[in-house]
Structure formats: structure tokens, C-alpha cells
Amino acid sequence: MMPMKLYLYGMICGTTAYRLPAFPKPDEYTEIEQCARFVGGETGTCAAVLSALGADVRLDGTHIGRSTAQLTRDFYRGTRVDLSALTFAPDFDGLEDCVLIAGETRSPLGRFAHFFGDAASGGKKHWNEPQARDVQWCDAAAIDACFGRDSERAAEICVRHGKPYVTVDCKYDSDLHRHAAVTVISGEALHMHYGDVTREEMLPYYTARTDGLTIITNGGKPFFWGRRGKPPVCAEPFRVHAVSTLGAGDTFKAGCTYALAAGMSDEALVRFASACAAVAVSRFPSQLCPPTLGEVQAMAENGICAAL
């Protein structure tokens, strides 16, 4: 059986993560328990997970700058991730972030506002436009919403060539959501787009605007999923000891993408993605030791992720 072929378009960056026993108070010393540097971002992490699950991955999105070029090549060396669509840009410093992690809490530090602000003010944008040849190659795709019109263009290419795709954190009235086979929305994105709203309130707005599946996640708490014309489902995530939640959402997206390409039912897809995330949060950093298919299947078969 040939491996599934998956196209990913979105955010890729270098990440340095520090795991702490607790967040420091002002002027207080805190010992670093663990430190790791790897390729992160929604799409960078997703690629590593899908490769570990056994899929062939073609990666595109953020330009890879001077500070992250060798890191990116080393990180994906020996994996099933194809970097040929990426642009390695020697005139670009590179996009990186730093993340402080303590238990189930994390605080990212970065310069993403500058990254997008420079492009919006007429400067050079440091990401690629999606290409039809890459979409034509794949069985399914995953598209981040972060690149605005270019993300929408990636979705349009998928629709044109009949390729189903997963997207994340977009608005309910966007074309990106309307044409998606699966949309995953985080609580952070709900708050950013719509302020103080609940998942229960927003799910009907999302399901009414698409024929696809909508999932609104909630970390380690019960979450909701559903489709237009059907009652919403509240599901319980797997119960694991969370060592680090960094990359949990990106790993959930990877699980959705794999399950979509595998032709799983809605319930099986949600369970598989939840199992991916559960395995990921049980280790630090999951990007350097992503969940394998065997681990995910064992979690899905033996864990708890039943509808409430």
C-alpha cells in the first residue's frame, strides 16, 4: 500500500522551548528543567507528526531564513518531509519564537506582529504563494489561515482539483471554512475573532456555513464537534499526565489530516486526532519525538474519548 501524500501550507518557524517547574514571579529566579530547539509553528509541527505517522509530506509556507536554515534541514533529515517547495531566503533573518512552559501552561514570545506588519505596510512578505503542482500531487491538505489571501488561494486550488483539506482557527463566514472538509477552532481563536463567547454558542454558526466537520477544541476539557443539520456532540479528551501542551493543537490538526486522508468517519477522526494530541502532551518536546501510528492506535483503542 502506497503512503498517503499530504500537502501542508502555513506557518513554519524555529522554536526554543524552556520547561520550568513554575512560572517565575518578578525578580525571582527559576531553574530551567529542560530546554530544546526545533522547528515549530502550526505547519512545521504538523509535518513532523504526519511523517512519524507514516505519511509523505510536502511542506510550504514561511520562508526559511538565515537563522533557521540549518535547523530546518537537520530537523527534517531522515523523515518523510519534502522541503523542495520551501524558499530558503538568505536575505531574511528567519522567524523564531521562544516558549516558556510550566505544566499545562505556556507563554510564547515572538515577533509575529512585526513579521506580518512588515508585509502589510508594503514590505516584502516572507512566505510563498501556494502552487497548483503541489496540491495536485497530494491526497489531502492542511492549510493554516495565517497568510490571509494566500491561505484562501491554497483552499481555492484544493477545491479546483478536488483535494479535501483541513484548516484551523478561521472565521465562520470565511471561504476557507466554507470549503473545508474539517475545520478545527481553538478557544484562543474564538476569543480573538469573537470576544467573550462560548463554544456551545459558536458551533452552530460554524456548522451552518459548511458541509464539512467542525471541531472546537478545549485543551484537556470537554470539547464540541458537529455538522450542519445534526445535533452537536460533546466529547471527553483522553486523560493523560500533561508534561507539556506545546504543539498539542498542531498535533490534533495533524491527526485530523491523517484521518481525513484515510477516509475515517467523523467519530473515528475525532478520536484519532484526540489520541494524537494525548500522546504529544505526555512528553517534552513532542516535536523531537512525535507520536507514532502504533502509539496513537494504542491510545485510541485503550484510552477514554467517549461522547458524553
C-alpha positions as CSV (number, residue, x, y, z in Angstrom):
1,M,0.0,0.0,0.0
2,M,1.4,3.4,-1.0
3,P,1.8,6.0,1.8
4,M,-0.7,8.8,1.8
5,K,0.6,12.1,0.3
6,L,-0.2,15.3,2.2
7,Y,0.4,18.9,1.3
8,L,0.8,21.4,4.2
9,Y,0.8,25.2,3.8
10,G,1.3,27.6,6.6
11,M,3.5,28.7,9.5
12,I,7.0,27.3,10.0
13,C,9.4,28.8,12.5
14,G,12.3,27.9,14.7
15,T,11.3,27.4,18.3
16,T,13.3,27.4,21.5
17,A,11.3,25.9,24.4
18,Y,12.1,26.1,28.1
19,R,10.3,23.8,30.5
20,L,10.1,25.3,34.0
21,P,8.8,23.9,37.4
22,A,6.6,27.0,37.7
23,F,6.4,30.5,36.1
24,P,8.7,32.9,37.9
25,K,7.5,35.9,39.8
26,P,9.1,39.3,39.1
27,D,12.7,39.4,40.2
28,E,12.6,35.7,41.1
29,Y,15.0,33.0,39.9
30,T,13.6,29.8,38.3
31,E,15.6,26.8,37.3
32,I,15.2,25.5,33.7
33,E,14.3,21.8,33.9
34,Q,14.6,21.2,30.1
35,C,15.4,23.1,27.0
36,A,15.0,22.2,23.4
37,R,15.3,23.8,19.9
38,F,13.3,22.5,17.0
39,V,11.2,23.5,14.0
40,G,7.7,24.6,15.3
41,G,4.8,26.6,14.1
42,E,1.4,25.1,13.2
43,T,2.6,23.6,9.9
44,G,6.2,22.9,11.0
45,T,5.0,20.7,13.9
46,C,2.2,19.2,11.8
47,A,4.7,18.0,9.2
48,A,6.8,16.2,11.8
49,V,3.8,14.4,13.2
50,L,2.4,13.3,9.9
51,S,5.8,12.0,8.9
52,A,6.0,10.0,12.1
53,L,2.6,8.6,11.3
54,G,4.0,7.3,8.0
55,A,2.7,9.8,5.5
56,D,4.7,11.5,2.7
57,V,4.5,15.3,3.3
58,R,5.2,18.2,1.1
59,L,5.8,21.4,3.1
60,D,5.4,25.0,2.1
61,G,4.7,28.4,3.7
62,T,7.1,30.6,5.6
63,H,10.5,31.5,4.1
64,I,13.3,29.8,5.9
65,G,15.9,32.5,6.8
66,R,19.5,32.6,7.9
67,S,19.0,31.7,11.5
68,T,16.7,28.7,10.8
69,A,18.1,27.2,7.5
70,Q,20.4,24.6,9.0
71,L,18.0,23.9,11.8
72,T,15.2,23.1,9.3
73,R,17.4,20.9,7.1
74,D,18.7,19.0,10.2
75,F,15.2,18.7,11.8
76,Y,13.6,17.0,8.8
77,R,16.6,15.0,7.7
78,G,15.7,11.3,7.6
79,T,12.0,12.0,7.7
80,R,9.3,11.7,5.0
81,V,9.0,15.5,4.7
82,D,9.8,17.1,1.3
83,L,11.4,20.6,1.6
84,S,11.6,21.2,-2.1
85,A,8.7,23.7,-2.2
86,L,10.2,25.9,0.5
87,T,12.2,29.0,-0.1
88,F,15.5,29.3,1.7
89,A,16.0,33.1,1.8
90,P,19.5,34.3,2.7
91,D,18.2,37.9,2.8
92,F,15.8,37.1,5.6
93,D,16.9,36.8,9.3
94,G,14.5,33.9,9.9
95,L,11.3,33.6,12.0
96,E,11.8,32.3,15.5
97,D,10.0,32.2,18.8
98,C,10.7,31.3,22.4
99,V,8.2,29.4,24.6
100,L,8.1,29.2,28.4
101,I,6.3,26.1,29.7
102,A,5.2,25.1,33.2
103,G,2.7,22.2,33.4
104,E,-0.3,22.8,31.3
105,T,0.5,26.5,30.9
106,R,2.7,28.1,28.2
107,S,3.7,31.6,27.2
108,P,5.1,32.2,23.7
109,L,7.4,35.1,23.0
110,G,8.0,36.2,19.4
111,R,7.9,38.8,16.7
112,F,5.0,37.6,14.6
113,A,3.3,41.1,14.7
114,H,6.4,42.5,13.1
115,F,6.6,39.6,10.6
116,F,3.0,40.2,9.3
117,G,3.1,44.0,9.9
118,D,6.1,44.5,7.6
119,A,4.3,42.7,4.8
120,A,1.0,44.6,5.4
121,S,2.8,48.0,5.3
122,G,4.3,47.3,1.8
123,G,7.4,45.5,2.8
124,K,8.4,42.1,1.4
125,K,6.3,39.2,2.5
126,H,8.4,36.3,3.7
127,W,6.2,33.4,2.7
128,N,5.5,31.6,-0.6
129,E,2.3,31.6,-2.6
130,P,0.7,28.2,-2.9
131,Q,1.4,26.3,-6.1
132,A,-1.1,24.1,-8.0
133,R,1.5,21.4,-8.8
134,D,1.9,20.8,-5.0
135,V,-1.8,20.5,-4.5
136,Q,-2.2,18.2,-7.5
137,W,0.4,15.9,-6.0
138,C,-1.4,15.3,-2.7
139,D,-4.3,13.1,-1.5
140,A,-5.3,15.8,1.1
141,A,-4.0,19.0,2.5
142,A,-3.8,21.1,5.6
143,I,-4.0,24.9,5.4
144,D,-3.2,27.5,8.1
145,A,-5.3,30.6,8.0
146,C,-2.4,32.9,8.9
147,F,-1.4,34.1,5.4
148,G,-4.8,35.7,4.6
149,R,-5.4,35.8,0.8
150,D,-2.6,33.3,0.1
151,S,-4.2,30.8,2.5
152,E,-7.5,31.4,0.7
153,R,-5.8,30.8,-2.6
154,A,-4.4,27.5,-1.3
155,A,-8.0,26.5,-0.5
156,E,-9.2,27.6,-3.9
157,I,-6.6,25.4,-5.6
158,C,-7.7,22.4,-3.4
159,V,-11.3,23.0,-4.4
160,R,-10.4,23.3,-8.1
161,H,-8.5,20.0,-8.1
162,G,-10.9,18.1,-5.8
163,K,-8.5,17.8,-2.9
164,P,-10.1,17.8,0.6
165,Y,-8.4,19.9,3.2
166,V,-8.2,20.6,7.0
167,T,-8.0,24.2,8.2
168,V,-7.7,25.9,11.6
169,D,-8.7,29.0,13.5
170,C,-10.6,30.8,10.7
171,K,-13.8,32.8,10.9
172,Y,-17.1,31.0,10.4
173,D,-18.0,33.2,7.4
174,S,-14.8,32.7,5.6
175,D,-14.4,30.8,2.3
176,L,-11.5,28.9,4.0
177,H,-14.0,27.4,6.4
178,R,-16.9,27.1,3.9
179,H,-15.0,24.7,1.6
180,A,-13.0,22.8,4.3
181,A,-13.6,19.1,4.9
182,V,-12.6,19.7,8.5
183,T,-12.2,22.9,10.4
184,V,-10.6,23.0,13.9
185,I,-11.1,26.0,16.1
186,S,-9.2,26.7,19.3
187,G,-10.6,28.7,22.3
188,E,-7.9,31.2,21.7
189,A,-9.1,31.8,18.1
190,L,-12.7,32.1,19.2
191,H,-11.7,34.8,21.7
192,M,-9.6,36.6,19.1
193,H,-12.3,36.6,16.5
194,Y,-15.5,37.0,18.6
195,G,-14.6,38.1,22.1
196,D,-16.3,36.6,25.1
197,V,-18.3,33.7,23.6
198,T,-18.7,30.0,24.5
199,R,-18.0,27.1,22.3
200,E,-21.6,26.0,22.5
201,E,-22.8,29.4,21.2
202,M,-20.4,29.4,18.3
203,L,-20.6,25.8,17.0
204,P,-24.0,26.4,15.2
205,Y,-22.6,29.4,13.4
206,Y,-19.7,27.3,12.1
207,T,-21.7,24.2,11.2
208,A,-24.3,26.3,9.3
209,R,-21.7,27.6,6.9
210,T,-20.1,24.4,5.7
211,D,-20.8,20.9,4.6
212,G,-17.7,19.8,6.4
213,L,-16.9,18.8,10.0
214,T,-16.3,21.5,12.6
215,I,-14.4,20.8,15.9
216,I,-14.0,23.4,18.6
217,T,-11.3,22.2,21.0
218,N,-10.8,23.0,24.7
219,G,-7.4,21.8,25.8
220,G,-7.8,19.0,28.3
221,K,-11.5,19.8,28.9
222,P,-14.6,18.5,27.1
223,F,-14.9,19.8,23.5
224,F,-17.5,20.0,20.8
225,W,-17.9,18.8,17.2
226,G,-20.6,18.6,14.7
227,R,-22.0,19.0,11.2
228,R,-24.9,21.1,9.7
229,G,-28.3,19.6,10.5
230,K,-27.1,17.3,13.2
231,P,-27.0,17.6,17.0
232,P,-23.6,18.8,18.4
233,V,-21.5,16.2,20.1
234,C,-19.6,16.9,23.4
235,A,-16.6,14.6,23.7
236,E,-14.2,13.9,26.6
237,P,-10.5,14.1,25.8
238,F,-8.1,11.3,26.7
239,R,-6.8,11.5,30.3
240,V,-3.1,11.7,30.4
241,H,-0.4,13.4,32.5
242,A,0.4,16.6,30.6
243,V,4.2,17.1,30.6
244,S,3.9,19.9,28.0
245,T,1.0,21.2,26.0
246,L,3.2,22.9,23.4
247,G,2.2,21.6,19.9
248,A,-1.0,19.8,21.2
249,G,-3.2,21.8,18.8
250,D,-0.9,21.3,15.9
251,T,-0.7,17.6,16.6
252,F,-4.5,17.5,16.8
253,K,-4.6,19.1,13.3
254,A,-2.1,16.5,12.0
255,G,-4.4,13.8,13.3
256,C,-7.4,15.3,11.5
257,T,-5.4,15.5,8.3
258,Y,-4.2,11.9,8.5
259,A,-7.7,10.6,9.4
260,L,-9.3,12.6,6.6
261,A,-6.9,11.1,4.0
262,A,-7.5,7.7,5.5
263,G,-11.3,8.1,5.0
264,M,-12.3,7.7,8.6
265,S,-15.8,8.5,9.9
266,D,-16.3,11.7,11.9
267,E,-16.3,9.9,15.2
268,A,-13.2,7.9,14.3
269,L,-11.5,11.1,13.0
270,V,-12.1,13.0,16.3
271,R,-10.9,10.0,18.3
272,F,-7.8,9.6,16.3
273,A,-6.9,13.3,16.4
274,S,-7.6,13.3,20.2
275,A,-5.3,10.3,20.6
276,C,-2.5,12.1,18.7
277,A,-2.7,15.1,21.0
278,A,-2.9,13.0,24.1
279,V,0.4,11.2,23.2
280,A,2.0,14.5,22.3
281,V,1.3,16.2,25.6
282,S,2.7,13.3,27.6
283,R,6.3,14.2,26.5
284,F,8.7,17.2,26.0
285,P,9.3,18.2,23.4
286,S,6.9,16.2,21.3
287,Q,8.3,17.8,18.1
288,L,11.5,15.8,18.6
289,C,9.6,12.6,19.5
290,P,6.3,12.9,17.7
291,P,3.6,10.3,18.1
292,T,3.9,7.1,16.0
293,L,1.0,5.4,14.4
294,G,1.3,2.5,16.8
295,E,1.2,4.8,19.8
296,V,-1.8,6.7,18.5
297,Q,-3.7,3.5,17.7
298,A,-3.0,2.1,21.2
299,M,-4.2,5.3,22.8
300,A,-7.4,5.4,20.6
301,E,-8.2,1.8,21.4
302,N,-7.4,1.8,25.2
303,G,-7.9,5.4,26.3
304,I,-11.1,7.3,27.1
305,C,-12.6,9.6,24.5
306,A,-16.3,8.7,24.6
307,A,-19.2,11.1,23.7
308,L,-20.8,12.5,26.9
